[in-house]
Amino acid sequence: MKEVRSIEDVMLQISNMNKENSICQFVLPGKGRFIIVLQEQDDSSTHAVIQNPYLEQNVIDSTGLEKQIGAMSASELMRNPFL
């Protein structure tokens, strides 16, 4: 597991991610261990999920959960002054 000390290190780790290398683990001193998982979005698969009412509710619930736990997008990570 790599130790990162700056946002540039985090962004370098993220930029190296791809379909084969889809999990990034690193330690941020003073904050803890982080795991980032790359999930490629396929519009056709997303459309199929939305057509299923049960799965549609799961998508809605997970989106709400992301907001509740404070999930951050890559652009929000870049703007975070604490990283």
C-alpha positions as CSV (number, residue, x, y, z in Angstrom):
1,M,0.0,0.0,0.0
2,K,1.4,3.4,-1.0
3,E,1.7,6.3,1.3
4,V,0.6,9.6,-0.3
5,R,1.6,13.0,1.0
6,S,0.0,15.4,-1.5
7,I,-3.0,15.8,-3.8
8,E,-0.7,15.3,-6.7
9,D,0.2,11.8,-5.4
10,V,-3.5,11.0,-5.1
11,M,-4.2,12.2,-8.6
12,L,-1.3,10.3,-10.0
13,Q,-2.7,7.1,-8.4
14,I,-6.1,7.8,-9.8
15,S,-4.8,8.6,-13.3
16,N,-3.0,5.3,-13.4
17,M,-6.3,3.4,-12.8
18,N,-7.9,1.5,-15.7
19,K,-10.1,-1.5,-16.3
20,E,-7.4,-4.0,-15.4
21,N,-6.0,-1.8,-12.5
22,S,-9.4,-0.7,-11.0
23,I,-8.5,-0.7,-7.2
24,C,-6.3,1.9,-5.7
25,Q,-5.3,1.7,-2.0
26,F,-3.2,4.3,-0.2
27,V,-2.5,5.6,3.3
28,L,-2.9,9.3,4.0
29,P,-0.8,10.1,7.2
30,G,-3.0,11.4,9.9
31,K,-6.2,10.4,8.1
32,G,-6.1,6.7,7.5
33,R,-6.4,4.1,4.8
34,F,-8.3,4.8,1.6
35,I,-9.6,2.4,-1.1
36,I,-10.8,3.8,-4.5
37,V,-12.6,1.6,-6.9
38,L,-12.9,2.6,-10.5
39,Q,-16.4,1.7,-11.9
40,E,-16.8,2.3,-15.6
41,Q,-20.2,3.5,-16.5
42,D,-21.9,2.0,-19.5
43,D,-25.0,3.9,-20.5
44,S,-26.7,0.7,-21.8
45,S,-26.2,-1.1,-18.5
46,T,-27.4,1.9,-16.5
47,H,-30.5,2.1,-18.7
48,A,-31.2,-1.6,-18.1
49,V,-31.0,-1.0,-14.3
50,I,-33.4,1.9,-14.4
51,Q,-36.0,-0.2,-16.2
52,N,-36.1,-2.6,-13.3
53,P,-38.1,-1.0,-10.4
54,Y,-36.3,-2.9,-7.7
55,L,-32.9,-2.0,-9.1
56,E,-34.0,1.6,-9.7
57,Q,-34.8,1.9,-6.0
58,N,-31.4,0.6,-5.1
59,V,-29.8,3.2,-7.3
60,I,-31.8,5.9,-5.6
61,D,-31.0,4.6,-2.2
62,S,-27.2,4.3,-2.9
63,T,-27.1,7.8,-4.3
64,G,-28.7,9.1,-1.1
65,L,-26.3,7.1,1.0
66,E,-23.3,8.6,-0.9
67,K,-24.6,12.0,0.0
68,Q,-25.2,11.0,3.7
69,I,-21.7,9.6,4.2
70,G,-20.0,12.4,2.4
71,A,-18.7,10.6,-0.7
72,M,-16.5,12.9,-2.8
73,S,-16.0,13.1,-6.5
74,A,-12.5,13.3,-8.0
75,S,-13.0,17.1,-8.6
76,E,-14.1,17.6,-5.0
77,L,-10.9,15.8,-3.9
78,M,-8.8,18.1,-6.0
79,R,-10.4,21.2,-4.4
80,N,-10.0,19.8,-0.8
81,P,-7.4,21.9,1.0
82,F,-6.8,19.3,3.6
83,L,-5.3,16.8,1.2
